[in-house]
Amino acid sequence: FHPQKDWLIYATASRGTKGGGFNAGAIAGIPKSAESYKPEALWAYETGVKSTVFNGTTDIDADVFYYDYSNYQAFTLTGLTPTVFNVNANVKGAELEVRTRPIDGLSITASAAYLDAIAHHVPSNLLGTGVDLGDQKIPQSPPWSFSIAGSYTWNALSGYMTVSSDAEYTGRRYFNTVNHPALQNGAYTIVNASISYSPGDDDRWQLSLWGKNLSNTEFASTGFDLTTTNGVETYTVSPPRWFGGSIAYKW
């Protein structure tokens, strides 16, 4: 619905499915009742608004959504085997993004997101000896996340230069549907920056120097519980502060 020029209000409802399958029960030692998992069904509802304001210089997008899962395919490790099991789940969330171009050459984007992602009646394990842990956070679902990015481009040396920087905050999140305290990553913020040069009137060639994770923040992207096999948890740790350069050509 367009209430006026440069404004759009929308709402959607959709249903999707994901096929079922089988776990490697012989490797994990899980009972036959847990070897197969059912197809997943999702009803997704979303409503929001998109607008362009301030004489066309600024775009604002906002939305809220609700996902209703039946037989959500949750993930955990059973021994050394990644295993999938079914529980019901619900996800509620909201997003806001603002993109603005206040002056020639300058672009700024800021966003915020809230997420409440819950899996219900999660078993502590699939070995037939587990207990009902009740509601658990869905993995990789931080409750809050924020980001801001900016770039400025100007003419230089018969071409143009661009400097850019971005920062991203990610709230605490779990790596496993069984929310063990050791399988989570605390909130963290990373900052990146770059400067690039493109000769001529087009951007086919681009020379760049960049720095990533300038705050030298230590965080993990994934984690796995191996305590039932060798007594440890393992994590994939993201790179620390690092610098580099690149040459790119587009055709």
N, C-alpha and C positions, 0 to 999 in steps of 0.2 A: 504494500500500500504506500503510495506517494502522497503524504499530506500536503506537501508543497515541493517546489523545485529544490533539488539537492538533498532531499530527505527520503529515506526508505525505511519502512517498518515491515518486518517479515516474521513469519513463524513457519516451522517445519515439523513434520512427524514422519519418521521412517522406521522401517523394520529390516533387520539384516540377520543373517545366520552364518555360523562357522561350523564346518563339519566336525564330527567326532573322530576318534581314533583309538590307538592302543599304546599303552606304556610297555617298556621292556621289563616285564615283571620278573623274568628269570634272573636278570642281572641284579635288580633291586631287592629281590626277595619279598616282594609285596604279594598279598593273597590274590587269587584269581578274580575276586570280586572287585579289585581295584585296577585290574589290568586294562580295562576299557573305560573310556570316558565319552560322555554324551555330546551331541551337537549343542552349540551355544546359540541362543536367540537374544536379540537386543531390540528393544523399542527405544528410539532416541527422539527427544523433543527439544526444540531450540526456538527461542524468540529473541529478537534483537533489533537494533536500529543502526543505520549507516547514514552519515551526514557529511556535508561539506560546508564549512562556515568561514567567516572572516575573508570574504571576497575570493573564495576559492583557494585560499592558502593552506587550509587546515582540514584534514579528514578525521572524523571521530567515529569509531566502531565500538559498539557495546552489545553484549549478548549474555543471556543466561541459558543454561541447558540442564537437562535431566536424562540420565541413561538408566533404563530398567533392564537388567540382565536376568535371564532364566538359564540356569546351568552354565554360569560363567566359568570359563576354563582357566582355573587358577594354577599357579606353578609352585612347585617346591622341589627340593632334592630329597630323594630317598636313597640313603647310602651314597653311591657315586652316580646315581641315575637321575637325570632330570625327569620329573613325573608331573602329569597334568591330572587334575581332579575337578569335579563340578561342585560349585556352590552357587547360591543366588547372590547378586550384588547390585548395588545402586551407586551412581555417581551424580553428584550435584556440583555445579560450578558456575562461574561468571568470569567474563573477560572484558577488558577495556583496552583499546589501543588508540593512540593519538599520533598522527603524522602531520607535521607542519613544515612549511617552507617560508619562514618570515621575511627573508631577503634573498636576492639572487645568489645562487650557489650554495646556500645553507639549507640543510635538511636535518630534521630532528624527529626521532620516533621514540615514543615511550609506551610501555604496556604494563599491565598488571593482571594477574589471574588468581582466582581462588578455586580450590578443588577440595571436595569432600568425597573420597572414593572408598567405599566400604564393601568388603566381602563378608557374608554372614555365615555363622556356624562353621567355622574353619576347623578341621581336625588337626591335632598336633602332629600326626604322622599317618601314613597309609599302610602301616604294617599290621593293622588290625588291633593294635594295642593303644591307639591314640585316644585322647579325650577331646571334647568339644571346647574349643578356645573362644567361642562366641564371635563377635565382630572383630575383624582385623583390617588394617589399612591395605589397600591394593598396592602392590609394588610400584616404585617409580612414580608416586603420586604426591608430590609436595603440596601441603595445604596452601602455601603462598609462593608466588614467584613474581619477580619484577625485572624489567629491563629498560635500558635507555641507550640510544645510539645516536650519534651525530656525525655529519660529514660536511666539509666545506670544500668547494672546487673553485679555482680561479685560473685565469690565463697566465701562462708562464713559458718562456723558452720556445715560442712558436707552437706550443701545445697547451696542456693544462695540467695542473697539480691538484691532488685531492688528499686532504688529511681527514682521518676518521678515527673514532674511538667508540667503544661500547662497554657497558657494564651490565652484568646479569647476576641477580640474586636468586638463589634456589633454596627453598625451605627444607626442613628435615624430611627424609623419605626412607622407606624400607626397601630392601632388596628381595624380600621373600614374603609370600602371603602369610606365612607363620612369622609374626612380627617379633622375632627374638631381638633383644636390645643390642646384641653384638652385630646384627645384620641391618644396620642403618647408617646413614650418613647425616651428620649435623648440617645445619644451614651454612651456606658459604656464598661468597661473592667473588667473581672473577672479572678482570678488566683487560681489554685488548686495545691495541692502537696500531695504526698503519699510516704510511705516506706513500703515494704512488704518483707516477708521471706518465702521461700519454702524449707522444709527439704528434704533430699534425692536427687536422680538424676532426679526425675520427678516433675511436678508442680501440682500433685493432691491436695496437701494441700497448702494453702496459708494463712498466717497471715498478716494483713495489718493495718496500722494506717494512717489516712488521714485527711487533712484539706481542706475544700471547701470554695470558695469565700473569700480567705485570705485578699483581699483588702477591705472586708466589704462593697461592693458596693450595693447600693439600686437601684433596677430596677424592673419593672413589666413585666410579661410574656404575660398578656392579659388585656384588659380593655373594659368596656361596658358603653354606654351612656344611662342613665336612667333619663335624665333631663326632658323629657316630662311626666314622671310619678311621680317621687318624688324629682326631682331637683338635683340629684347627679350623679356623675360617679363612677363606682366601678372598682377596679383593683385587679388582682391576683399578689401579691408581692412575689418575689422569696426569699428563705431563706437568712439570713445574714451570716456572718462568722460562721462556725460551724466545729466541729471536731468529729471524731469517729474512730471506729475500726471494723474489720470484720474478720471472719474465714470462709474460703471457701474450699469445697472439690469437686473434679470433678471425675466422673466415666463414 
